[in-house]
C-alpha cells in the first residue's frame, strides 16, 4: 500500500464522502419512523470529526487511518441494520469493500471480503426473520439513496481524486527518474573518479572502495572490504587519532597533506579530504576519505623552485665571473711575464700564482656556463649516439683501469630537441663522476627505456655510493666530495637538463654504488626499428 501524500489525499476524500452521507442521514433523521436512528447517526458524525483530526496528525501512519475509515463505515452500516433491519442496508455492506479498492492494500481487501461475508451470513441467520417488509415506495427511496451514494463516490473519484492521483503519479515518476539518475551519477562518479575514495566504519573497517583506490594503494576490493587495513606509516598514527576525535564531533578536513602507504610498503605524499557521513537523524554512521596522490605535483613544485634557484645562481655567477676575469686577465699577464724572466727570484711563487689563476679562470668559465648554457642553437639529437660518443671519449681511461662500461639501448630509436654540445656536456659530467666513483675493474651501465613519451636514461655504477648527508647536498653549488673540484658539475648538469624540459633524480635507497635517472621529452620516435641490444 502506498504511503505519504497520495494516501492522505485518498483518506481525506473518503472521509468527506462518509461525512456527507452521515450528514444527509442526520438531516433526514426526523422523518424516519424509528427514533433510535439518531443514535448511530450521531455516533457516525462524532467518528467522522475524529477521523478529520487524525488525518492531519503527522506521527500517525496514514495506513492506520485508511483501516479506521473502512472499518468505521462497515460498523456504521451494521449499527443501522441493528437499529432498523431494513433489507436495502444489506447492500450498503458492500460499500466498504468498494471503498477499500481505492487503496493498494491486499490485506485490507481480503479482510473486508471475509468480514462482509461473515456479517451477511450472521445477519441473514440471526436477523432474517426480523427484516421489515417494504413497500415499493420505500424501496425506491432506499435504492435512490444508494444510487446517490454511488454517484457521489464516482464524482469525487473522477473530478477530484483521479486528476490528483494522475498528477501525483507523474510527480512520483519524475522523482523516481531523478533519484535513479542521481544514483547513476553517484555510482559513475564513485567508479570513475581519478582520486581514491574509501568509506570506513566507525571502528576503522573498510566498507567500500573505488577502482582508483585499488590502483593507488595496490589492495584489491575483495582483500580489504570488512577488514582493518594499514594505509598509513607509523609516523601518521598520532595525527590520525587526533583527527578521528574531531571527525566524531562532526568536523571535516579538506585537502590536508598526509603520508600514505601502499600494500607493498612504499610511502607517497597525498592530499586527503575526510568527512563524516550522517544518517537522517544526523547521527554519524561512517567516514568518507578521498585521497589524491600529489607526488608528481610536489615534484613539479620542487623543479620549479630549483629552476628559479638555478637561474638566480646563474645571474650571480655571470656577474661574479665577469668581475673576477677582468682583473685576473691583467694579473695573469704580469705573472706570465715574470715566469718568462729567467732571473726571476720568485719563480716558485709566481708559478703557484699562475696555477691558481688558471683555477680561478676555470671556475669563472663554469660560472658562465651555469649562467648562460648554450641551448639557443637547437636541433634533433639522437641522445643514445651522444652517450656512445662520450663512452668512446673515455675509452682509454676505461681500458687503463679495466672498467667495464655497457649501454643498453631503448626499444626504438628516439630523438630529443636540444643543443648538441650542452647535452654532450651532461653525459661527460655524469661519466666523469661515475669513473671517479668506481674502483679499478668496476662496472658502469647505461639502461635506456621509453616511458610515457620520455626517453629515460638510468646510469648505474658499483662504486662506493654516497651517505645520506652527501645525497642531501648533491645539487648545492660548491659542494663536492672530491679534492680540487669546483662543486659546480652537477649544478650545471641539472640546469642544462631542466632547460631541455627534462629531469634528473638520484636513487637514495640504493645501498651499493650510485644510481641516477635522466629523462628528456621525446621529439620523434621510430618504431620501424627495434633496438633491444646492448653496446659495450
Residue pairs with C-beta under 8 A, 6 or more apart in sequence:
1 7
1 63
1 66
1 103
1 104
1 105
1 108
2 103
2 104
3 61
3 62
3 63
4 62
5 168
6 165
6 168
6 172
7 62
7 63
7 66
7 103
8 55
8 62
9 161
9 164
9 165
9 168
10 66
10 102
10 103
10 161
10 165
11 51
11 55
11 62
11 65
11 66
11 69
12 55
13 156
13 157
13 160
13 161
14 69
14 99
14 102
15 48
15 51
15 52
15 55
15 69
16 156
17 152
17 153
17 156
18 44
18 48
18 51
18 69
18 72
18 73
19 45
19 48
19 52
20 152
21 149
21 152
22 41
22 44
22 45
22 48
22 76
23 45
24 145
25 37
25 41
25 44
26 38
26 41
26 42
26 45
29 37
29 38
29 41
32 84
33 84
34 83
34 84
36 83
36 84
37 80
37 83
37 84
39 79
39 83
40 76
40 79
40 80
40 83
43 76
43 79
44 76
47 72
47 76
51 65
51 68
51 69
51 72
54 60
54 65
54 68
55 62
55 65
63 105
66 103
66 105
66 108
67 108
69 99
70 96
70 99
70 100
70 108
70 112
71 96
73 95
73 96
73 99
74 93
74 96
74 112
74 115
74 116
74 119
77 89
77 92
77 93
77 95
77 96
78 93
78 119
80 86
80 89
80 92
81 89
81 90
81 123
81 127
82 127
84 132
85 127
85 130
85 131
85 132
86 131
86 132
86 134
86 142
87 131
87 132
87 134
88 134
88 139
88 142
88 143
88 146
89 142
90 120
90 123
91 146
92 146
92 149
93 116
93 119
93 120
94 116
95 149
96 112
96 116
97 109
97 112
97 113
97 116
98 153
99 153
100 108
100 109
100 112
101 109
102 157
102 161
134 142
190 197
190 208
190 210
191 210
191 211
192 211
193 210
193 212
193 290
194 212
194 292
195 212
195 290
195 291
195 292
196 209
196 210
196 212
196 213
196 215
196 216
196 217
196 289
196 290
196 291
196 292
196 293
197 208
197 209
197 210
197 212
197 213
197 288
197 289
197 290
197 291
198 206
198 208
198 209
198 210
198 213
198 288
198 289
198 291
199 206
199 207
199 208
199 209
199 277
199 286
199 287
199 288
199 289
200 206
200 207
200 286
200 287
200 288
200 289
201 207
201 286
201 287
202 248
202 284
202 285
202 286
202 287
204 228
205 226
205 227
205 228
206 224
206 225
206 226
206 227
206 229
207 225
207 226
207 286
208 225
209 219
209 221
209 224
209 225
213 219
213 291
214 220
214 221
216 260
216 262
216 291
216 293
217 231
217 260
217 262
217 263
218 262
218 263
218 264
219 229
219 263
230 261
231 260
231 261
232 240
232 258
232 259
232 260
232 261
233 259
233 261
233 267
235 259
236 258
236 259
239 258
243 253
243 274
246 253
247 253
247 274
247 275
247 276
247 284
247 287
248 276
248 284
250 276
250 284
251 276
252 273
252 274
252 275
252 276
253 272
253 273
253 274
253 275
254 273
255 271
255 272
255 273
256 271
256 272
256 273
256 274
257 269
257 270
257 271
257 272
257 294
258 269
258 270
258 271
258 272
258 291
259 267
259 268
259 269
259 270
260 267
260 268
260 269
260 270
260 272
260 291
260 293
261 267
261 268
262 268
268 293
268 295
269 293
269 294
269 295
269 298
270 291
270 292
270 293
270 294
271 291
271 292
271 294
272 289
272 290
272 291
272 292
273 289
273 290
274 287
274 288
274 289
274 290
275 287
275 288
276 284
276 286
276 287
276 288
277 284
277 285
277 286
277 287
277 288
278 284
278 285
279 285
299 503
303 498
303 503
306 475
306 494
306 498
307 498
310 370
310 491
310 494
310 495
310 498
313 370
313 477
313 491
314 370
314 371
314 372
314 495
315 371
317 367
317 368
317 370
317 371
318 367
318 368
318 371
318 372
320 364
320 367
321 364
321 365
321 367
321 368
321 371
324 360
324 364
325 361
325 364
328 357
328 360
328 361
328 364
331 353
331 357
332 354
332 357
332 361
335 350
335 353
335 354
335 357
336 354
338 344
338 346
338 347
338 350
339 347
339 350
339 351
339 354
344 350
362 486
363 486
363 488
366 486
366 488
366 492
367 488
369 425
369 492
370 488
370 491
370 492
370 495
373 419
373 422
373 492
373 495
373 496
373 499
374 419
374 421
374 422
375 418
375 419
375 422
375 496
375 499
375 500
376 419
377 419
378 417
378 418
378 419
379 417
379 418
379 420
380 415
380 416
380 417
380 523
380 524
381 415
381 416
381 417
381 418
381 420
381 423
382 413
382 414
382 415
383 414
383 415
383 416
383 423
383 455
383 457
383 520
384 407
384 409
384 410
384 413
384 414
384 448
386 420
386 423
386 424
386 427
387 407
387 427
387 446
387 448
387 457
388 407
388 535
389 424
390 424
390 427
390 428
390 431
391 398
391 405
391 407
391 431
393 428
393 431
394 405
394 431
394 432
394 435
397 403
397 435
398 404
398 405
398 435
401 435
401 440
401 441
401 442
402 440
402 441
403 435
403 438
403 440
403 441
403 442
403 443
403 444
404 441
404 442
404 443
404 444
404 536
405 443
405 444
405 445
405 446
405 536
406 443
406 444
406 445
406 446
406 534
406 535
406 536
407 445
407 446
407 448
407 534
407 535
407 536
408 445
408 446
408 447
408 448
408 533
408 534
408 535
409 448
409 531
409 532
409 533
409 534
409 535
410 448
410 449
410 450
410 455
410 531
411 449
411 450
411 530
411 531
411 532
412 450
412 525
412 526
412 527
412 529
412 530
412 531
413 525
413 526
413 529
413 531
414 450
414 455
414 522
414 523
414 524
414 525
414 526
415 522
415 523
415 524
416 423
416 455
416 500
416 502
416 520
416 521
416 522
416 523
417 500
417 521
417 523
418 500
418 520
419 500
422 496
422 499
422 500
423 496
423 500
425 492
425 493
425 496
426 493
426 496
426 497
426 518
429 489
429 490
429 492
429 493
430 459
430 493
430 516
430 518
431 444
432 489
433 489
433 490
433 514
434 444
434 459
434 461
434 463
434 514
435 444
436 482
437 461
437 463
437 464
437 465
437 513
437 514
438 444
438 461
438 462
438 463
438 513
439 463
439 464
442 461
442 462
442 463
443 461
443 462
444 459
444 460
444 461
445 459
445 460
445 461
446 457
446 458
446 459
447 457
447 458
447 460
448 455
448 456
448 457
448 458
449 455
449 456
449 458
450 456
450 522
450 525
451 519
453 521
453 522
454 502
454 519
454 520
454 521
454 522
455 519
455 520
455 522
456 517
456 518
456 519
457 517
457 518
457 519
457 520
458 515
458 516
458 517
458 518
459 514
459 515
459 516
459 517
459 518
460 513
460 514
460 515
461 513
461 514
462 512
462 513
463 513
463 514
464 513
465 510
465 511
465 512
465 513
465 514
466 474
466 481
466 514
468 508
470 481
471 506
471 508
473 479
474 490
474 506
475 490
475 491
475 494
476 487
476 491
477 487
477 488
477 491
478 486
478 487
478 488
479 487
480 486
480 487
480 489
493 504
494 504
497 503
497 504
497 518
497 520
500 520
501 520
501 521
502 518
502 519
502 520
502 521
503 518
503 519
504 516
504 517
504 518
504 519
505 516
505 517
506 514
506 515
506 516
507 514
507 515
507 516
507 517
